[in-house]
């Protein structure tokens, strides 16, 4: 009988030790994986977006033009400008949504709009007729 009592004590003790050693071993392997990720900076890809220089150029024969444009960082600006003017925006993040709408404020004339990115015409459109309007938009990505 005494032999059986010892067995009852030893078996739970062994089971507890196994559970403890398994749980400690799993913690070591997961912390080793975390340490490995921290020790491998070459696997981390860093992305630093380039900035763009954007020009909205308005030209044509209309004297005054109502424009609504996106400033490249989420802001919408509305204003009436004299024709043959340009709107310059610096440090626009690469991949930004660019848009401009324009129409002849006085009802007659031609309205031409260009979106120029980093000195190159990206989009252009022209409106003719009474209260002619034009819209250009899109996401610009520079891939170099």
The 8 nearest C-alpha neighbors of each residue, nearest first, counted from 0:
[[1, 3, 2, 4, 5, 6, 7, 8],
 [0, 2, 4, 3, 5, 6, 7, 8],
 [3, 1, 5, 0, 4, 6, 7, 8],
 [2, 4, 6, 0, 5, 1, 7, 8],
 [5, 3, 7, 1, 6, 2, 8, 0],
 [6, 4, 8, 2, 3, 7, 9, 1],
 [5, 7, 3, 9, 8, 4, 10, 2],
 [8, 6, 4, 5, 10, 9, 3, 11],
 [7, 9, 5, 6, 10, 11, 12, 4],
 [8, 10, 6, 12, 7, 11, 13, 5],
 [9, 11, 13, 12, 7, 8, 6, 14],
 [12, 10, 14, 13, 9, 8, 15, 7],
 [11, 13, 9, 15, 10, 14, 16, 8],
 [14, 12, 16, 10, 15, 11, 9, 17],
 [13, 15, 11, 17, 16, 12, 10, 18],
 [16, 14, 18, 12, 17, 13, 11, 19],
 [15, 17, 19, 13, 14, 18, 20, 12],
 [18, 16, 14, 20, 19, 15, 21, 13],
 [17, 19, 15, 21, 16, 20, 22, 14],
 [18, 20, 16, 22, 17, 21, 15, 23],
 [19, 21, 23, 17, 22, 18, 24, 16],
 [22, 20, 24, 18, 23, 19, 17, 25],
 [21, 23, 25, 19, 24, 20, 18, 26],
 [24, 22, 20, 26, 21, 25, 19, 27],
 [23, 25, 21, 27, 22, 26, 20, 28],
 [26, 24, 28, 22, 27, 23, 21, 29],
 [27, 25, 23, 29, 24, 28, 30, 22],
 [26, 28, 24, 30, 25, 29, 31, 23],
 [27, 29, 31, 25, 30, 26, 32, 24],
 [30, 28, 32, 26, 31, 27, 25, 33],
 [29, 31, 33, 27, 32, 28, 34, 26],
 [32, 30, 34, 28, 29, 33, 27, 35],
 [31, 33, 35, 29, 30, 34, 28, 36],
 [34, 32, 30, 36, 35, 31, 37, 29],
 [33, 35, 31, 37, 32, 36, 38, 30],
 [34, 36, 32, 38, 33, 37, 31, 39],
 [37, 35, 33, 39, 34, 38, 32, 40],
 [36, 38, 34, 35, 39, 33, 40, 32],
 [37, 39, 35, 36, 34, 40, 33, 41],
 [40, 38, 36, 41, 37, 42, 35, 43],
 [41, 39, 42, 43, 38, 37, 36, 44],
 [42, 40, 39, 43, 44, 38, 45, 36],
 [41, 43, 40, 39, 44, 36, 38, 45],
 [44, 42, 40, 41, 45, 39, 36, 37],
 [45, 43, 42, 46, 41, 40, 47, 39],
 [44, 46, 43, 47, 42, 48, 41, 40],
 [47, 45, 48, 44, 49, 43, 93, 92],
 [46, 48, 45, 49, 50, 93, 44, 92],
 [49, 47, 93, 46, 50, 92, 94, 141],
 [50, 48, 93, 92, 47, 51, 141, 91],
 [49, 51, 92, 90, 91, 93, 48, 52],
 [52, 50, 91, 90, 92, 117, 93, 53],
 [51, 53, 89, 117, 116, 88, 90, 91],
 [54, 52, 116, 88, 115, 87, 51, 89],
 [55, 53, 87, 115, 86, 114, 56, 88],
 [54, 56, 114, 86, 85, 113, 115, 57],
 [55, 57, 85, 113, 112, 54, 84, 86],
 [58, 56, 112, 83, 84, 111, 85, 82],
 [57, 59, 83, 111, 82, 110, 112, 56],
 [60, 58, 110, 109, 111, 61, 83, 82],
 [59, 61, 109, 108, 62, 110, 58, 82],
 [62, 60, 108, 109, 63, 103, 59, 110],
 [63, 61, 82, 81, 60, 64, 105, 108],
 [64, 62, 81, 104, 82, 80, 61, 103],
 [63, 65, 103, 104, 80, 79, 102, 82],
 [66, 64, 79, 101, 102, 104, 78, 80],
 [67, 65, 101, 78, 100, 77, 79, 64],
 [68, 66, 77, 100, 76, 99, 101, 78],
 [69, 67, 99, 76, 98, 75, 100, 70],
 [68, 70, 75, 98, 71, 74, 97, 76],
 [69, 71, 74, 72, 75, 68, 73, 88],
 [72, 70, 91, 69, 95, 97, 73, 96],
 [73, 71, 70, 74, 91, 95, 92, 69],
 [74, 72, 71, 70, 69, 75, 96, 95],
 [73, 75, 70, 69, 72, 76, 71, 68],
 [76, 74, 69, 68, 70, 73, 77, 67],
 [75, 77, 68, 67, 69, 74, 78, 70],
 [78, 76, 67, 66, 68, 75, 79, 65],
 [79, 77, 66, 65, 80, 67, 76, 64],
 [78, 80, 65, 64, 66, 63, 81, 77],
 [81, 79, 64, 63, 82, 78, 65, 66],
 [80, 82, 63, 62, 64, 84, 83, 79],
 [81, 83, 62, 63, 84, 58, 64, 57],
 [84, 82, 58, 57, 81, 59, 85, 56],
 [85, 83, 57, 82, 56, 81, 58, 86],
 [84, 86, 56, 55, 57, 87, 54, 83],
 [85, 87, 55, 54, 56, 88, 84, 53],
 [88, 86, 54, 53, 85, 55, 89, 52],
 [87, 89, 53, 52, 54, 86, 70, 90],
 [88, 90, 52, 91, 53, 51, 87, 50],
 [91, 89, 50, 51, 52, 92, 88, 53],
 [90, 92, 51, 50, 71, 89, 52, 93],
 [93, 91, 50, 95, 51, 90, 49, 94],
 [92, 94, 50, 49, 95, 140, 48, 51],
 [95, 93, 140, 139, 138, 92, 96, 141],
 [96, 94, 138, 71, 93, 92, 139, 97],
 [95, 97, 138, 137, 71, 139, 94, 98],
 [98, 96, 136, 137, 69, 71, 138, 95],
 [99, 97, 136, 69, 68, 135, 137, 96],
 [98, 100, 68, 135, 67, 134, 136, 69],
 [101, 99, 134, 67, 66, 133, 68, 135],
 [100, 102, 66, 133, 65, 132, 64, 134],
 [103, 101, 132, 131, 65, 64, 104, 130],
 [102, 104, 64, 130, 106, 105, 131, 61],
 [105, 103, 64, 63, 65, 106, 102, 130],
 [106, 104, 103, 107, 63, 130, 62, 61],
 [105, 107, 130, 129, 103, 104, 108, 131],
 [108, 106, 129, 130, 105, 128, 61, 103],
 [109, 107, 61, 60, 128, 127, 110, 103],
 [108, 110, 127, 59, 60, 61, 126, 111],
 [109, 111, 59, 126, 125, 58, 61, 103],
 [110, 112, 125, 58, 59, 57, 124, 126],
 [111, 113, 57, 124, 56, 123, 125, 58],
 [114, 112, 123, 56, 122, 55, 115, 120],
 [115, 113, 55, 122, 121, 54, 120, 123],
 [114, 116, 120, 54, 119, 121, 53, 118],
 [117, 115, 53, 119, 118, 52, 121, 120],
 [118, 116, 52, 119, 51, 53, 115, 54],
 [117, 119, 116, 115, 120, 52, 53, 54],
 [120, 118, 115, 116, 117, 121, 114, 122],
 [121, 119, 115, 122, 114, 116, 113, 118],
 [120, 122, 115, 114, 119, 116, 123, 113],
 [123, 121, 114, 113, 120, 135, 124, 115],
 [122, 124, 113, 112, 114, 121, 125, 120],
 [125, 123, 112, 111, 133, 113, 126, 122],
 [124, 126, 111, 110, 112, 133, 127, 109],
 [127, 125, 131, 110, 132, 133, 109, 111],
 [128, 126, 109, 131, 108, 110, 125, 129],
 [129, 127, 131, 107, 130, 108, 109, 126],
 [130, 128, 107, 106, 131, 127, 108, 103],
 [129, 131, 106, 103, 107, 102, 128, 132],
 [130, 132, 126, 128, 127, 129, 102, 103],
 [133, 131, 102, 101, 126, 130, 103, 134],
 [132, 134, 101, 100, 126, 102, 125, 124],
 [135, 133, 100, 99, 101, 136, 132, 98],
 [134, 136, 99, 98, 100, 133, 122, 137],
 [137, 135, 98, 97, 99, 134, 96, 138],
 [138, 136, 97, 96, 139, 98, 135, 95],
 [137, 139, 96, 95, 94, 97, 140, 136],
 [138, 140, 94, 95, 137, 96, 141, 93],
 [141, 139, 94, 93, 142, 138, 95, 92],
 [140, 142, 143, 93, 139, 94, 49, 51],
 [143, 141, 140, 93, 49, 94, 139, 48],
 [142, 141, 49, 140, 48, 93, 50, 47]]
